[in-house]
Amino acid sequence: MYKKILLTGLALSFTAPVLADVKIALPEHVDLLLVNGAEPNVDGGFFSSSSTAVLPDGENQIVFRYEPTFKKGQEFEKMSSDVIVAKFTAKDQQLTFQFPKYRNLREARQFDKHPDWALIDKSGNKVAYAQDKLIHHGVQFGRDYQAEVMKFNTTGSAAAIETNSALAYAAVTAAQAAGTEVAVVPVSPSATDNAASNNSANTSANATTAEEMLMFWYNKADDATKARFKAYVNSQK
């Protein structure tokens, strides 16, 4: 019997291995940092010329940098943009990044002032998204993007995802990376009505399932990630 874990508006079931249905081709000038709060599930490897990020159907949140390189004389110059957070919805699609045709480093630096990019499907249509920046003041090296995104998702930004959704999709990404199918199924209207008629019981159930998801994700993490998570929880007291 499969175990189903319920979150607000979502039902997750873990079954046999399968790939997700949304794929994003990753060009060399895109550094994909996180997908749904977790390390990306990438086919082909980050250093392959044909790397592809694999995401679940539905709403997704990506965190990335735009890092184009330009030749100047016998040397190369590289621009590293601010960190972009974007939220979009897609299903059964193969997408590619699209950026302006900058000719040099000076032009490319305009990207930070006006982040102009797109996700394009096979028909050339742009996928609608909401975006924001993940701003970190001070030293940029060694940033804890997972902790930063957890805080970001508690803000009112249009690119933020709900806390329960963040936990759910983090579990989705972890499960897929382990070769496990994750089916995301909307809760039926009748289930929603029943939940509304029994708020106290539903609140208790949500608290339990949220705890289950936290424990699931925590147990998947390495020691360093666990330590960062503990530090983040303590910082919220």
Buried (B, 14 or more C-beta within 10 A) or exposed (E): EEEEBBBBEBBBEBEEEEEBBBBBBBBEBBBBBBBBBBBBBBEEEEEEEEBBBBBBBBBBBBBBBBBBEBEEEEEEBEBEBBBBBBBBEBEEBBBBBEBBEBEEBEBBEEBBEEBEBBBBEEEEEEBEBEBBBBEEEEEEEEBBBBBBBBEBBEEEBEBBBBBBBBBBBBBBBBBBBEEBBBBBEEBEEEEEEEBEEEEEEBEEEBEEBBEBBBEBBEEBBEEEBEEBBEEBEEEEE
